[in-house]
Amino acid sequence: MARFSRIEVASVMAETGLVPLFYHQDVEVAKEVLTACYQGGARLLEFTNRGDFAHEVFGELNKFAARELPKMILGVGSVVDGATAAQYMQLGANFVVTPMLKEDVARTCNRRKVMWAAGCGTLTEINRAEELGAEIVKAFPGSQLGPGFVKAVTGPCPWTSIMPTGGVTAEEDNLRGWFEAGATCVGMGSKLVTKQFLKDRDYDGLQDHVQDTLQLIKEIKEDN
């Protein structure tokens, strides 16, 4: 069962502005990354549903978070059907993210009042996701849609909360472009938890990088 309500999750997404995305098949590495993100100030992490037995890694990681990192909101991404969403919710997923709009995922999550975010690439998809109860929608792939898409949507629909994912980097110009366009938060994977950090097992460096990124996002949000 989720430890955090859907409103709590959406509020933390809007407050911090950052959702790290990460997957690793080794649960001990995943624990180190989760801890580094947490100590760097992140309060959310989307564990990507990728690879064999990913749900087993997630289950162990979520138990670890509940025990050692009590304010960390752990969710799952790359979910493409309601059955997979249900499986992860049985393991305590606090939110579920899809790469596309999947109504069976919406229904499955809504039954348990678990936060979910659908990957959308058109205003029609965003409208449908909101009709299905989405608090935040994922603009995906962000690299193809760009900040202009976010600005075009939030102009006529200022109530819409958008999380671009894909094409988001930790550079100031990139982040400023998204938030000035009206993004509520951003999802960031390999540009945050880089291959180099993992290769070097440089978890202190990762912690500093997360902290710096969150501070930059805070400053950008205060400017807007």
C-alpha positions as CSV (number, residue, x, y, z in Angstrom):
1,M,0.0,0.0,0.0
2,A,1.2,3.5,-0.9
3,R,2.6,5.4,2.1
4,F,1.9,8.8,0.5
5,S,-1.5,10.0,-0.9
6,R,-1.8,11.1,-4.5
7,I,-2.2,14.8,-3.3
8,E,1.0,14.5,-1.2
9,V,2.9,13.2,-4.2
10,A,1.6,15.9,-6.6
11,S,2.4,18.5,-4.0
12,V,6.0,17.3,-3.5
13,M,6.5,17.2,-7.3
14,A,5.4,20.8,-7.6
15,E,7.4,21.9,-4.5
16,T,10.7,20.4,-5.5
17,G,10.3,20.5,-9.2
18,L,12.4,17.4,-9.8
19,V,11.7,13.7,-10.3
20,P,14.9,11.6,-10.7
21,L,14.5,8.6,-13.0
22,F,16.6,5.5,-12.4
23,Y,17.0,1.8,-13.0
24,H,19.6,-0.7,-12.0
25,Q,19.4,-4.5,-11.7
26,D,21.6,-4.5,-8.6
27,V,19.5,-3.7,-5.6
28,E,22.6,-2.6,-3.6
29,V,23.6,-0.1,-6.3
30,A,20.0,1.1,-6.4
31,K,20.1,1.7,-2.6
32,E,23.2,3.8,-2.9
33,V,21.7,5.9,-5.7
34,L,18.4,6.3,-3.8
35,T,20.3,7.4,-0.7
36,A,22.5,9.9,-2.6
37,C,19.4,11.4,-4.2
38,Y,17.7,11.6,-0.8
39,Q,20.7,13.2,0.9
40,G,21.0,15.6,-2.0
41,G,17.5,16.8,-1.2
42,A,15.3,14.8,-3.7
43,R,12.1,13.5,-2.2
44,L,10.9,11.5,-5.2
45,L,12.4,8.9,-7.4
46,E,10.8,7.1,-10.3
47,F,12.2,3.6,-10.6
48,T,12.0,2.5,-14.2
49,N,10.3,-0.8,-14.9
50,R,13.0,-2.2,-17.1
51,G,14.7,-5.5,-17.2
52,D,13.9,-8.9,-15.8
53,F,12.8,-9.0,-12.2
54,A,12.7,-5.2,-12.0
55,H,9.7,-5.6,-9.6
56,E,11.8,-7.6,-7.2
57,V,14.4,-4.9,-7.1
58,F,11.7,-2.3,-6.6
59,G,10.2,-4.2,-3.7
60,E,13.5,-4.4,-1.8
61,L,14.2,-0.8,-2.6
62,N,10.8,0.4,-1.3
63,K,11.3,-1.6,1.9
64,F,14.7,0.1,2.3
65,A,13.2,3.5,1.7
66,A,10.4,3.0,4.3
67,R,13.0,1.9,6.8
68,E,15.9,4.3,6.2
69,L,14.6,7.2,4.1
70,P,11.1,7.9,5.5
71,K,10.4,11.0,3.4
72,M,11.4,9.4,0.1
73,I,8.5,8.9,-2.3
74,L,9.3,6.0,-4.5
75,G,7.3,5.3,-7.6
76,V,7.5,3.4,-10.8
77,G,7.8,4.4,-14.5
78,S,7.5,2.8,-17.9
79,V,4.3,1.0,-16.9
80,V,2.3,0.1,-20.0
81,D,-0.7,-1.8,-18.6
82,G,-3.0,-2.0,-15.6
83,A,-1.7,-5.4,-14.5
84,T,1.8,-4.1,-14.1
85,A,0.5,-1.1,-12.2
86,A,-1.3,-3.4,-9.8
87,Q,1.8,-5.5,-9.3
88,Y,3.9,-2.5,-8.3
89,M,1.1,-1.1,-6.1
90,Q,1.2,-4.4,-4.2
91,L,4.8,-3.6,-3.6
92,G,3.9,-0.2,-2.2
93,A,4.5,2.1,-5.3
94,N,3.5,5.6,-4.3
95,F,3.0,6.7,-7.9
96,V,2.8,5.2,-11.4
97,V,4.1,6.8,-14.6
98,T,3.3,5.6,-18.1
99,P,5.0,6.6,-21.4
100,M,1.6,6.9,-23.1
101,L,-2.1,7.4,-22.1
102,K,-3.4,4.0,-20.8
103,E,-6.9,4.1,-19.4
104,D,-6.6,0.7,-17.7
105,V,-3.7,2.1,-15.7
106,A,-5.8,5.1,-14.8
107,R,-8.6,3.0,-13.6
108,T,-6.3,0.6,-11.7
109,C,-4.6,3.5,-9.8
110,N,-7.7,5.4,-9.2
111,R,-9.3,2.4,-7.4
112,R,-6.5,2.6,-4.8
113,K,-6.2,6.4,-5.0
114,V,-2.6,6.1,-6.1
115,M,-1.0,9.0,-8.1
116,W,-0.5,8.3,-11.8
117,A,0.9,10.4,-14.6
118,A,0.3,9.6,-18.3
119,G,2.7,10.3,-21.1
120,C,0.9,12.7,-23.5
121,G,2.0,14.4,-26.7
122,T,-1.2,16.3,-27.7
123,L,-3.7,18.6,-26.0
124,T,-6.4,16.0,-26.7
125,E,-4.4,13.3,-24.8
126,I,-3.8,15.7,-21.9
127,N,-7.5,16.6,-21.7
128,R,-8.4,12.9,-21.6
129,A,-5.9,12.2,-18.9
130,E,-7.3,15.0,-16.8
131,E,-10.8,13.7,-17.3
132,L,-9.5,10.4,-15.9
133,G,-8.2,12.2,-12.9
134,A,-4.6,12.9,-13.6
135,E,-3.1,15.6,-11.3
136,I,0.0,15.9,-13.4
137,V,0.6,14.8,-17.0
138,K,4.0,13.8,-18.5
139,A,5.0,15.6,-21.7
140,F,6.7,12.8,-23.5
141,P,9.0,12.7,-25.3
142,G,10.2,16.1,-24.1
143,S,13.1,16.1,-26.5
144,Q,10.6,16.2,-29.5
145,L,7.9,18.3,-28.0
146,G,10.1,21.1,-26.4
147,P,9.3,23.9,-24.0
148,G,7.1,25.5,-26.7
149,F,4.6,22.7,-26.3
150,V,4.3,23.3,-22.6
151,K,3.8,27.0,-23.1
152,A,1.2,26.4,-25.8
153,V,-0.8,24.1,-23.5
154,T,-0.6,26.1,-20.3
155,G,-1.7,29.3,-22.1
156,P,-5.3,28.2,-22.8
157,C,-5.2,25.6,-19.9
158,P,-3.5,27.2,-17.0
159,W,-4.9,24.5,-14.6
160,T,-2.8,21.9,-16.3
161,S,0.3,20.6,-14.5
162,I,3.0,19.2,-16.8
163,M,6.1,17.2,-16.2
164,P,8.4,17.1,-19.3
165,T,10.5,13.9,-19.4
166,G,13.1,13.1,-22.0
167,G,15.4,15.9,-23.3
168,V,15.7,17.4,-19.8
169,T,19.2,18.2,-18.7
170,A,20.8,19.8,-15.6
171,E,22.1,22.8,-17.5
172,E,20.6,26.1,-16.5
173,D,19.5,27.1,-20.0
174,N,17.6,23.8,-20.4
175,L,15.9,23.9,-17.0
176,R,15.1,27.6,-17.4
177,G,13.4,26.9,-20.7
178,W,11.1,24.3,-19.3
179,F,10.1,26.2,-16.1
180,E,9.7,29.6,-17.9
181,A,7.4,27.8,-20.3
182,G,5.2,26.7,-17.4
183,A,6.4,23.2,-16.4
184,T,5.4,22.1,-12.9
185,C,8.3,19.8,-12.5
186,V,10.8,17.8,-14.7
187,G,11.7,14.2,-14.9
188,M,15.4,13.6,-15.4
189,G,17.2,10.3,-15.9
190,S,20.7,9.8,-17.3
191,K,21.5,13.5,-17.2
192,L,21.2,13.4,-13.4
193,V,22.2,9.9,-12.5
194,T,25.0,9.8,-15.1
195,K,26.8,6.7,-16.3
196,Q,30.0,8.2,-15.0
197,F,28.7,8.5,-11.4
198,L,27.7,4.8,-11.6
199,K,30.9,3.7,-13.2
200,D,33.0,5.4,-10.5
201,R,30.6,4.6,-7.7
202,D,30.8,8.3,-7.0
203,Y,27.7,8.6,-4.8
204,D,29.1,11.7,-3.0
205,G,29.4,13.3,-6.4
206,L,25.9,12.3,-7.3
207,Q,24.6,13.7,-4.0
208,D,26.2,17.1,-4.8
209,H,24.9,17.0,-8.4
210,V,21.3,16.4,-7.2
211,Q,21.7,19.2,-4.5
212,D,23.0,21.7,-7.1
213,T,20.2,20.8,-9.6
214,L,17.5,21.2,-7.0
215,Q,19.0,24.6,-5.9
216,L,19.1,25.7,-9.5
217,I,15.5,24.7,-10.0
218,K,14.5,26.6,-6.9
219,E,16.2,29.7,-8.1
220,I,14.6,29.5,-11.5
221,K,11.1,28.9,-10.0
222,E,11.6,31.9,-7.7
223,D,12.4,34.1,-10.8
224,N,9.1,33.2,-12.4
